Amino acid sequence: MGTAAWRRVWRTNTFAWLLLLPSLLFLVLFTLYPVAGSLKLSLYQADLGTPQPYYIGLDNYSRMAEDDVFWKVITNNAWFAIGTVPTSILLSLMMAIFANKVMRARGIVRTAFFYPTVVPMIAIGNIWLFIYTPDYGMISRFLEPFGLTGPNWLGTPDLVMWAMILMILWKEAGYFMVFYLAGLQNISQELYESAKVDGVPAWRVFWRITFPLLMPTTLFVSIIALTNSFKMVDHLWIMTKGGPENASNLLLFYIYETAFSFWDQGMASALTTVMIVFLLLLAALQFFGLDRRIHYR
């Protein structure tokens, strides 16, 4: 390669790196540096009784493995993910198909489906707090004419997780619907017209054309839904604070409590490290596993 060619390549690469530089700075300052700091602090004893943190190796991780609340939180998070991810994907797909097919009041239908997404999280928590309130909440008022008494949804350990799952489904299904709606509108109408000419049944059109061509969207939505299931704090803070008996406590809320209620920074950092590793494993599963099985064209 001659000198002129080297200069051209160098200028092109320099220009590309200059364009990437702002994003890289934000990535380092607000993602990589905090992750490295959490990893380091997880190896230290750093709580209210320790003015000067000192190195303890993997003791925080050993305490975590023996902590019953930690395993309770992990179990809760697993059930929460199982309850929200597949159901929200199915609901959002059905909503997108309906919003794509409907001929009248299309804008109103789409707005009604997407509306919960734009409501602030604090407001959503308060709305559902009123719905679930025993005696004078919306569900209790609805059941009152039938002589029925609504249960204490947020005060019963066996019901509180179902109540939280229902609230998240209401909030997230409309958000995921937008991705499916965009995916549906990118599918060529010629495929549907050809299937119609050949007399292919509607359910077969869905399984042979629509669903396979929406697989990239499904993969993206599933990853977003799964990571969202590990990021819920504000709703728990408003509605249950993890109770009763840690029945609605999730991993990120437990990290928040450990860091800012119990002021055990070392243990909170260890919990954060575990969550980051788990989410990285999910990302690796996407990029090196499922992603290869999906055709984008």
VMD Tcl script that draws the C-alpha trace (Angstrom):
set ca {
  {0.00 0.00 0.00}
  {1.44 3.35 -0.99}
  {1.87 6.47 1.14}
  {-1.20 8.16 -0.35}
  {-3.34 5.12 0.38}
  {-2.07 4.97 3.99}
  {-2.94 8.64 4.47}
  {-6.43 8.08 3.09}
  {-7.01 5.11 5.41}
  {-5.59 7.03 8.39}
  {-7.85 10.02 7.71}
  {-10.91 7.78 7.35}
  {-10.17 5.90 10.59}
  {-9.38 9.11 12.47}
  {-12.65 10.67 11.35}
  {-14.56 7.53 12.41}
  {-12.90 7.49 15.86}
  {-13.62 11.19 16.34}
  {-17.30 10.52 15.65}
  {-17.27 7.66 18.14}
  {-15.30 9.55 20.78}
  {-18.27 11.25 22.59}
  {-20.11 7.93 22.90}
  {-16.96 6.17 24.10}
  {-16.39 8.84 26.75}
  {-19.94 8.44 28.07}
  {-19.58 4.64 27.96}
  {-16.35 4.76 29.98}
  {-17.49 7.42 32.49}
  {-21.01 6.17 33.18}
  {-20.79 2.42 32.51}
  {-17.31 0.88 32.54}
  {-15.85 3.00 35.37}
  {-18.83 2.38 37.75}
  {-18.74 -1.35 36.91}
  {-15.02 -1.51 37.69}
  {-15.61 0.47 40.91}
  {-18.40 -1.91 41.99}
  {-16.23 -4.94 41.25}
  {-13.39 -3.51 43.37}
  {-15.66 -2.44 46.23}
  {-17.27 -5.89 46.34}
  {-13.94 -7.19 47.67}
  {-13.93 -4.74 50.60}
  {-15.69 -4.46 53.92}
  {-17.47 -1.12 53.56}
  {-20.41 -0.45 55.88}
  {-21.41 1.98 58.63}
  {-19.21 0.16 61.16}
  {-16.15 0.47 58.93}
  {-15.05 4.11 58.46}
  {-12.11 2.98 56.33}
  {-12.95 0.11 53.92}
  {-10.49 -2.79 54.05}
  {-9.85 -5.76 51.78}
  {-11.68 -9.00 52.68}
  {-11.42 -10.95 49.42}
  {-14.53 -12.97 48.56}
  {-16.16 -12.77 52.00}
  {-19.04 -10.66 50.66}
  {-19.79 -13.36 48.10}
  {-19.63 -16.05 50.80}
  {-22.10 -14.09 52.95}
  {-24.30 -13.65 49.90}
  {-24.37 -17.40 49.23}
  {-25.47 -18.01 52.85}
  {-28.08 -15.23 52.80}
  {-31.64 -16.63 52.68}
  {-33.02 -13.26 51.58}
  {-30.69 -13.26 48.56}
  {-31.97 -16.65 47.38}
  {-35.53 -15.53 48.07}
  {-34.93 -12.46 45.91}
  {-33.39 -14.52 43.11}
  {-36.37 -16.89 43.18}
  {-38.78 -13.94 43.12}
  {-36.94 -12.42 40.17}
  {-37.01 -15.72 38.27}
  {-40.78 -16.05 38.74}
  {-41.26 -12.39 37.91}
  {-39.33 -12.84 34.63}
  {-41.26 -16.02 33.79}
  {-44.54 -14.24 34.49}
  {-43.81 -11.05 32.57}
  {-41.54 -11.86 29.61}
  {-43.54 -14.49 27.61}
  {-46.91 -12.95 28.46}
  {-45.88 -9.40 27.55}
  {-44.43 -10.64 24.24}
  {-47.63 -12.52 23.39}
  {-49.87 -9.59 24.39}
  {-47.79 -7.04 22.49}
  {-47.81 -9.23 19.36}
  {-51.60 -9.59 19.52}
  {-52.02 -5.86 20.10}
  {-49.71 -5.03 17.19}
  {-51.60 -7.36 14.81}
  {-54.91 -5.81 15.88}
  {-53.58 -2.23 15.62}
  {-52.15 -3.03 12.20}
  {-55.40 -4.54 10.90}
  {-57.96 -2.17 12.38}
  {-59.38 0.22 9.79}
  {-61.36 2.67 11.92}
  {-60.04 4.81 14.77}
  {-56.57 3.42 14.14}
  {-54.89 6.36 15.86}
  {-57.10 6.05 18.94}
  {-56.44 2.31 19.20}
  {-52.68 2.75 18.97}
  {-52.72 5.64 21.43}
  {-54.82 3.63 23.89}
  {-52.37 0.71 23.69}
  {-49.28 2.91 23.99}
  {-50.70 5.25 26.65}
  {-49.40 3.33 29.74}
  {-45.84 3.70 28.45}
  {-45.83 7.50 28.67}
  {-47.31 7.62 32.17}
  {-44.57 8.31 34.76}
  {-43.58 5.29 36.80}
  {-44.46 7.01 40.06}
  {-47.96 7.76 38.73}
  {-48.38 4.14 37.60}
  {-47.46 2.94 41.06}
  {-50.05 5.22 42.64}
  {-52.74 4.21 40.12}
  {-52.27 0.52 40.81}
  {-51.95 1.17 44.52}
  {-55.50 2.57 44.38}
  {-56.68 -0.36 42.26}
  {-55.34 -2.93 44.73}
  {-56.25 -1.12 47.96}
  {-58.53 -3.37 50.07}
  {-62.02 -2.21 51.12}
  {-62.21 0.96 48.98}
  {-59.91 0.19 46.02}
  {-61.26 -0.19 42.49}
  {-61.30 -4.01 42.54}
  {-63.04 -4.06 45.93}
  {-65.63 -1.52 44.73}
  {-66.24 -3.61 41.61}
  {-66.81 -6.77 43.66}
  {-68.96 -5.08 46.30}
  {-72.31 -5.27 44.36}
  {-71.81 -9.04 44.00}
  {-71.41 -9.48 47.75}
  {-67.74 -10.34 47.36}
  {-64.77 -8.96 49.23}
  {-61.53 -8.40 47.37}
  {-58.37 -9.87 48.89}
  {-55.50 -7.79 50.21}
  {-53.49 -8.06 46.99}
  {-50.37 -6.27 48.20}
  {-50.51 -7.56 51.78}
  {-50.76 -11.28 51.02}
  {-47.46 -13.07 50.26}
  {-49.11 -15.50 47.82}
  {-50.79 -12.73 45.81}
  {-48.42 -9.78 45.80}
  {-46.15 -11.11 43.03}
  {-49.14 -11.79 40.76}
  {-50.35 -8.25 41.42}
  {-46.95 -6.82 40.41}
  {-46.80 -9.01 37.30}
  {-50.24 -7.79 36.19}
  {-49.19 -4.17 36.62}
  {-46.00 -4.63 34.57}
  {-47.90 -6.41 31.80}
  {-50.27 -3.43 31.58}
  {-47.35 -1.04 31.39}
  {-44.96 -2.86 29.03}
  {-47.23 -4.53 26.48}
  {-47.93 -1.22 24.71}
  {-44.24 -0.36 24.61}
  {-43.31 -3.68 22.99}
  {-46.28 -3.34 20.62}
  {-44.50 -0.43 18.92}
  {-41.59 -2.69 17.89}
  {-43.91 -5.39 16.57}
  {-45.97 -2.79 14.72}
  {-42.83 -1.53 12.99}
  {-41.87 -5.12 12.17}
  {-45.29 -5.88 10.70}
  {-45.20 -2.80 8.50}
  {-41.81 -3.85 7.10}
  {-43.14 -7.19 5.84}
  {-43.81 -7.06 2.12}
  {-47.52 -7.11 1.28}
  {-46.72 -9.16 -1.82}
  {-46.17 -12.19 0.40}
  {-49.66 -11.88 1.86}
  {-51.20 -11.26 -1.57}
  {-49.52 -14.38 -2.97}
  {-50.74 -16.43 0.00}
  {-54.26 -15.06 -0.50}
  {-54.23 -15.99 -4.19}
  {-53.11 -19.53 -3.27}
  {-55.89 -19.81 -0.68}
  {-53.56 -20.31 2.30}
  {-55.46 -20.26 5.64}
  {-54.86 -17.28 7.92}
  {-53.25 -19.29 10.73}
  {-50.80 -20.84 8.23}
  {-49.93 -17.39 6.87}
  {-49.13 -16.31 10.40}
  {-46.89 -19.31 11.18}
  {-45.18 -19.43 7.78}
  {-44.80 -15.72 6.98}
  {-45.57 -13.31 9.81}
  {-44.02 -15.08 12.77}
  {-40.70 -16.08 11.11}
  {-40.21 -12.58 9.69}
  {-40.87 -11.10 13.14}
  {-38.24 -13.27 14.85}
  {-35.56 -10.49 14.92}
  {-38.13 -8.26 16.63}
  {-39.08 -11.06 19.01}
  {-35.44 -11.59 19.95}
  {-34.93 -7.89 20.61}
  {-38.15 -7.58 22.62}
  {-37.37 -10.69 24.67}
  {-33.96 -9.34 25.67}
  {-35.41 -5.94 26.60}
  {-38.25 -7.56 28.55}
  {-35.85 -9.84 30.39}
  {-33.49 -7.02 31.39}
  {-36.49 -4.87 32.42}
  {-37.59 -7.62 34.77}
  {-34.35 -7.05 36.71}
  {-34.60 -3.25 36.80}
  {-37.78 -2.59 38.77}
  {-37.26 -0.41 41.85}
  {-39.64 2.57 41.82}
  {-42.86 0.55 41.68}
  {-41.72 -1.63 44.57}
  {-40.73 1.41 46.60}
  {-44.18 2.96 46.18}
  {-46.37 -0.14 46.44}
  {-44.77 -2.80 48.64}
  {-41.19 -1.93 49.58}
  {-40.40 -5.58 48.87}
  {-42.93 -6.94 51.35}
  {-44.72 -8.68 52.80}
  {-42.00 -11.04 54.10}
  {-39.84 -10.23 51.03}
  {-42.49 -11.84 48.82}
  {-42.19 -9.03 46.23}
  {-38.53 -8.18 46.78}
  {-36.52 -8.20 43.54}
  {-32.77 -8.14 42.97}
  {-32.28 -4.46 42.10}
  {-34.52 -3.32 44.96}
  {-32.55 -5.56 47.32}
  {-29.34 -3.92 46.07}
  {-30.89 -0.49 46.66}
  {-31.93 -1.43 50.20}
  {-28.54 -2.93 51.01}
  {-26.70 0.16 49.72}
  {-28.91 3.02 50.94}
  {-30.98 1.60 53.81}
  {-28.47 -0.76 55.46}
  {-25.43 1.19 54.12}
  {-23.49 -1.99 53.37}
  {-21.68 -0.75 50.27}
  {-19.44 -3.83 49.96}
  {-22.34 -6.29 49.92}
  {-24.35 -4.04 47.58}
  {-21.39 -4.00 45.19}
  {-21.15 -7.78 45.33}
  {-24.87 -8.07 44.53}
  {-24.42 -5.60 41.68}
  {-21.55 -7.66 40.28}
  {-23.69 -10.80 40.32}
  {-26.49 -9.01 38.48}
  {-24.09 -7.58 35.88}
  {-22.55 -11.00 35.24}
  {-26.00 -12.53 34.83}
  {-27.07 -9.82 32.38}
  {-23.81 -10.22 30.46}
  {-24.52 -13.94 30.15}
  {-27.92 -13.10 28.68}
  {-26.31 -10.71 26.20}
  {-23.77 -13.38 25.24}
  {-26.62 -15.84 24.72}
  {-28.17 -13.35 22.32}
  {-25.08 -12.54 20.27}
  {-23.45 -15.98 20.16}
  {-26.48 -18.26 20.38}
  {-29.97 -17.25 19.38}
  {-28.90 -14.44 17.05}
  {-27.21 -16.91 14.66}
  {-30.42 -18.87 14.26}
  {-32.40 -15.86 13.04}
  {-32.44 -14.69 9.46}
  {-32.66 -10.95 9.04}
  {-33.29 -10.98 5.29}
}
mol new
graphics top color blue
foreach p $ca { graphics top sphere $p radius 0.5 }
foreach p [lrange $ca 0 end-1] q [lrange $ca 1 end] { graphics top cylinder $p $q radius 0.2 }
display resetview
